[in-house]
């Protein structure tokens, strides 16, 4: 490969140093300027053969797998608070062809790939400093180009491990509670929160096996029109919630932990804090101009936010916080202008300072504190501060929830990966409702239904699925996760731990048994399955409510068998 540097500061010296380890090339990019300056964007460009390349993969490119043009490249944009610098080219046989990653996951970076029509090669580029940062004399980053012929997910796993072990991004400790099913009140209540109804819901969800409740947006305002016009003060709305500390005590007595939602950056125009901070906003309106985004480059902003969360955990006896919208911190417009009142000029450096301060303050109160982040702030750097990473909002969307749980599992190591809150229409069949749970089996389930008001069949289904998930949790969360056909949003996903495996078929109906104890989950709309390599093994089939359909044994290495939609086949 021939590498070329394009752009950069006029007097900058940018050098490249290559080091090869088998089929992995490590390319060290070094920038030096005699006088400290804000780095101007520069690009590392190279070509790569399109031979045997079929599809693309990136954590941020949900629903996109095709090959783009050179003049309109497929782009992966990343920075501290959003995604990660990783893009991959994959063969038709699901093997890695080229996995591009950068050691620096904090600096704003863009990776692009696109087909050159003239010679059927990919024009690849990595652009550094896509957003202004602090002045520097020197900068170094390592580009990792993995060209090994291995399953695509193994290359992603190895990249994630490289970030953790070699690049210094050690993730936060994960409490046991982060790995247990949770009841989130967002889709089930929205802002229509009511103290007594919350307690009813907690009693019902605890009976089903949920161990934590997340009280979402609405606890801080009596206004129920959605939006963020009343965010910023973070005082409890007494008409809805009464005294928060006593409510938390009552929920603790039920046996559940309590997390509380905060939109980290937003200050609404109806909050008391609006006047105090209105000269410390980033140049970005939210909610149609009803809210604005705080600028963490000011020490006063960081101290205020840290104080809010510290006081809440200490005085309201909370077990965790859902810290939302961190990816909404963004530099633009007047925010790019210098202000001597700031003690940081780089937004990414200021976010590090804010999150380090928050984490230190909260873990000093409770080492087991739960901190939830959600897509897109799920990269290696942000994982130092949170221990729960959730799929971005996708209500009722089985496909997006499934795809993003798998993507997060590939890139998140041992950090607890959570589904977006599952919900469904209660007029639907229990089988269709169960498909919501089937889609997120390999993450920690978050449920957002009024479980105390579910139809009987739906209640039985949910109770069974939660009990199954808890029984098989070690396999589902700690086993090696593999997923076939990423270009088709994963036809079949499996996790193997020791002699146990759980295999979920989403579109594929041919399943090969490879372990002593195997569960096959039917996530398709059909019932007919071909089971391979199970001769003389015993089986049991249950429906989506756990009710036994039949038992038997396989008399051949290749057998056809019917599994009801959202039902399971147990083989041993």
C-alpha angles and dihedrals in degrees: 000000000000115000126204132185117217126187129350133135116328095246098031121126110216118183136179128214121189126209123175128206106182106294094348118092119200112200116191112208113199127187124192130180123177091217120043109254138163103265114246117219116278131179134219106209131189141148129241130190117257090212111136093357114138109159147003133237134193133154090239098044102082112174092009121105106137131104116262133207125269089241093049103033126194102253134209110192120192144168137153094289099039134049123307137269100264132121128163139197114212135197126231088258091058093255125141115255100169128355112188118199137159126215093220107074095167104061115080104261135170125205117196134181129182139162119257106218093205097065109005094249131129117250100216126190139175115199118199127204097018087166124039117264135177121306114271140183095201138022131176133184134167121226112208115206109187112193098165119137095237133125107290093241092055089059090051092048090050092049091052090049090049091055091050100042106028104025098046101244099138110181125230123267112270115222118216090245090064088066097056130090115271138202112223116193099205104095093028096050108007105186093330092100122164126180098225093044090051090054091049090051093048092053091050096045093046089055088055093053104265112141105188134039122209112207104206138193115331102054090096099051141043088212111099100187094105118234129094105269091119099044122111107059095064095203118150117258099235097199090061104030110020110201109355096206092055091046089053089050091053092049090048088053088056087056101253133119120232130226125183129210124236129175096219102203104032128102114177126217091241094055123101089232093061094084092043095053104027092111091051100060128117114241094263130102122210132198094018094307095313092110139028136206121249119232110231091197086086115081090216090060094050093047092048095051093045090050092051093054095041093051091046095052093044101041101030093043093232124176095207150346133238101216107197138192099017087145088064091076099102136157118231142132115353090002087077092062120097120260119184091206090072119089090200126046095184114076091206092054090049092051089052089052092048096048093043089053093047094047094047092048095047098043089050087062096039123005088196094056115147116225119183124200125175139204127323096030095061105110130126094269098049089048087073088072106035132049100195122060115190132197112251119260112293108151113204090350105134094177098052093044092051095046095046095046088056093045092050092048091054094053105031106068111199095343110121110259114207130195122235107264109283118229136162144178110275091215089066124095118272088242092058091044089051091055087070088063093040089058094060103036094122094057133056107278121241113189125198107184131112091254092184088062101043120128111257096254092048091049091051091048093050093046091051095047094049091049091048091048093051092047092050097033096116091057095042096048105024103035124092107276118215129176129191127216103015089181087064095046092261118309094202131010127193140176123202127195118171109308094344131085140173116206121189118194112205101168105346119082101190112092127183117206112222106161137058093247117035135173118198114198119199109223093163131093091239131072107210116101135176111218117199130198098011102113113154092006120131121237142192127194124205132180126235091281093053094254113148115248100179145322133218145123134270114248098190141034090248117044137163116222137168121237117181118239109280088006126124138232114210114201128187 
